[in-house]
Amino acid sequence: MFFDTHAHYDDERFDNDRDAVLKSLPEAGIGAVVNPGCTADSSRAAIALAERYDIVYAAVGLHPENCAGADEADFAALEALAAHPKAVAIGEIGLDYYWDKDNHPEQQAAFIRQIELANRVNKPILVHSRDAIAETYAILRDHPAARRGIIHCFSSSREMAREFVKLGYTIGLGGPVTFKNAKTPKEVAADVDLNHLQIETDCPYLTPVPYRGKRNEPMYLPLTAQTILELRGIDEEALKQQLWDNYQALFH
């Protein structure tokens, strides 16, 4: 079985068939999944899904695109939710400089504050980084999460992947590694220390080939795994076992 370390089943695109999709996870070869929150409300939704489905776990956090205007009530809500027994991580947190060019200090402050929360509750972090890889690295270097975590949807170079691994973080790879012209993700997939690798769907986003343009589904996760094992020259069972061991080590 595979472990999907990042999937947004609380997204509205699953409103019409969420129950059917989540019940299909074992049939799709998915043994467990983490559903991260992006706001206080979506973190509550992630906890609710984790309570309803045995193999679903939650992460709670403020996504960098949603941290503008976050108040003390939001952070207090996250701290309360983080105490839930099925909340296994703090996330999705990090930096995103692609959309908003003016709130970088606010994003950084929220990121650091949530790393501190992770350390108080002794849980790993799920890190989002878009157009901000150097700044993300600097914050994680200077404000380390005690339990480390996953650099979600890693899109930087293999050299940067090695630097995050040196800090103790795991590299999360998803659908983009299957894209025809995705030279950099393929280089990372072929190079990264297998002890610091995880795969994810990020569904409903980042659908792998040959289903690009459609809603991403849990049944597509093995396509990402297939690309990685071809790049690595290892068999599927060996990869499954390594990824499951990594999951156990990170999330206990």
N, C-alpha and C positions, 0 to 999 in steps of 0.2 A: 504494500500500500504506500501511496505517496502522502506527504503532508503539505498542504497548501498554506503557506505562512502569511498570505495576504490576499483577502477577498472581501469585497464590499457587498454582501448579500442584503444589507439594509438599504441599498440603492433602490430608487423608485422603478428602475427598469426590471426589477424582480417582483414588483407588486402583484402581477397577475399570476405568477407561478412559483413564488418563493418556496412554498411548502414542498411542492413536487421536486424542485431543483435540489433542495437540501436533503430530502429523503433519498435522492439518487446518488449522493456522494459515494457511498460504499461501492455501488455498482460501477461508478466511474473510476474506481481504484483510489479514492481519496479516503484515508483513514482518519484524518483530523484536519481542521481548518481554523485559522485565526481570522476573525472579522474585526478590523480596526475601526475605531471611531475617528471622526474628523471635527466634530463639534461636541458640546456637552450632550445635545439631544441625540446625535447619532451614536455617541458612546453608550447612552442609555439603551438605544435600539440594539446595539451589539450585545450588551449584557442580556437583554430579553431573548435574543436568538440563542445565546449560549445556554440560557436556562431551559429553553424549549427542546434543543437538539443536543444529544449526548456528545457528538463528535465536533461540535462547534464551540470554540473558545473566543473570548473577546480581548481586544486591546482598547484602551481608553485614552483619548488625547485630543488636542487641538491641532489640526492641520495648519501649516503656515498660511495658507490662503484664507483661513477662517479665524486667525488670531487677532485681526484688527478689531478693536472695540471689546475684546474679551475683558470681563471684569472679575472681581473677586469671587462672585457667585459661581462663575464658570470654573475657576480653579478649585473652589471648594467642592463642587460637584464631581470633578475628576478625582479628587482625593478620596471622596466617599466611594465612588464607583470602583476605584482601584483596589479597594479592600474586598471586593467580591471574590469568592473562591475560584470562579471561572474567568476572572480577568488575569491573563497571563503576561501582559506586557503593557507598556505605555506607548501609545502611538495611534494615529500616524502623526509624528511630530518632525520638525526639521526646518528647512529653509527652501523657499521657492522664489527666485528672483526673476522668473520668466514673465509673470503678469504684472506685478506691482513693483515699481521701481522706487517707491517713496517710503516704504515702511520697513526697510531692512533692520533698523535698530529694534523695532517692535517685535519682528519675527525672531531676532536673535535672543531677545529677553525672554520671550515665551518658550523658546527652545531650551534655553538654559534652565528656566524654572521647571520645565517638565522633566528634564534630566534629573534635577534635584528631587522631584517627586518620585521618580523611578528608584532612586537610591534610598529614599525613606521607606518605600514599600518593598524593596528588594526584588525588583522585576526588571527584565531587559526592555530595551526600547526598539521601536520600529521607525526607522529614519527615512524621511523623504528629502531628497536633494535634487533640485532642478536649477540649472544655471548658477549653482552656488557651491560647487564641490570643494573649492579651496577653503571657503568660509566654514562649510560643514566640517571639514577635516580639522580645522583649527579649533572649533568649539569642542569637538569630541576629544581632541588631544588635551585641551586645557580644562575641560569639564567632563571627565570620563564617567560613563555610566558603570556602576560597580558590576552589574551583570552583563554589560555590553549589550549586544543585540544585532539587528539586521539592517544593513544599508539596502533599503527596499528599492526594487527596480533600478539596479545599478546601471548607470549609463556613461560612466567615465572610462578612463583608460585602464589597461591591465596594471600599469605602474601605480596608479592611484589605488586600485583594488588591493595591491600588495601592501600599500601603506595602511589602509584600513584594517587589513588582516593583522598587521604588526601591532595595531592598537587593540586587537582582540575581537574585532567585529566580523560578522558573517556577511557574505555577499549574496543578495537576493536577485535571482535572474528569472525573467518571465518571457512572455510572448515575443518581445523584440529579438531575442536570440535566434528565432526562426526566420526572421525577415531576410530576404534574398541579399540585400545590400548592407546588412548589419555587420560590417567588418569588426567594429570595436567590441560589441557584445560577444561575438564569437571568439575573439581573441581572449577576452576575459574568461569565458566559459572553458576554453582550452587550457588556461594558465592557472586559474585560482586554486589554492590549496583546497582539496576536497573536504577537509575537516572544517572548512569555513565557507561552505556553499549551502544555499537553500534555493528551492524553486517555488514559484508563486504564479497565480493566475492574474491577480489584481482585477478580477472580473467585477463589473462588466467591461472593463477597459483592456486595452493592449492585447487584443485577440491574436493568437498565433496564425501563421500560415498553415493551412490554406483557407482559413475562415475569416481573414481580415475584413473589416467592414460590418461584421455581425457582432452581436452581443457575445462577450467572452463567457465561456461555460466551464464548469469544473472538469467536464469530460475532455477538455482540450489540454489539461496540464501534462498528460503523458507526451504530447507533441514537443513540449519544451524539453522534457527529460530525454526524449529520443534524439533531439539535436545535440544535446550535451554529451550523451554517451557516445554518439558517432564522432564528435570532436575529440573525446577523450580516449576512445578505443577501449572502453570497458563495457561489460554486459549490464543488462537492465537490472538484474537482481542485485548485483554489486552496488550499483548506484542507488537503488531503493534502500538498501541496508545502510549505506553511508549517510544518506539524507535523513533517514529515520533516527539514526544514532545522533546526528547533529541536532535534530529536533529535541530529542530527549535531554541532551546535554544543555541546550539553551533554555528550554522551558521547564525542565525537571518533570 
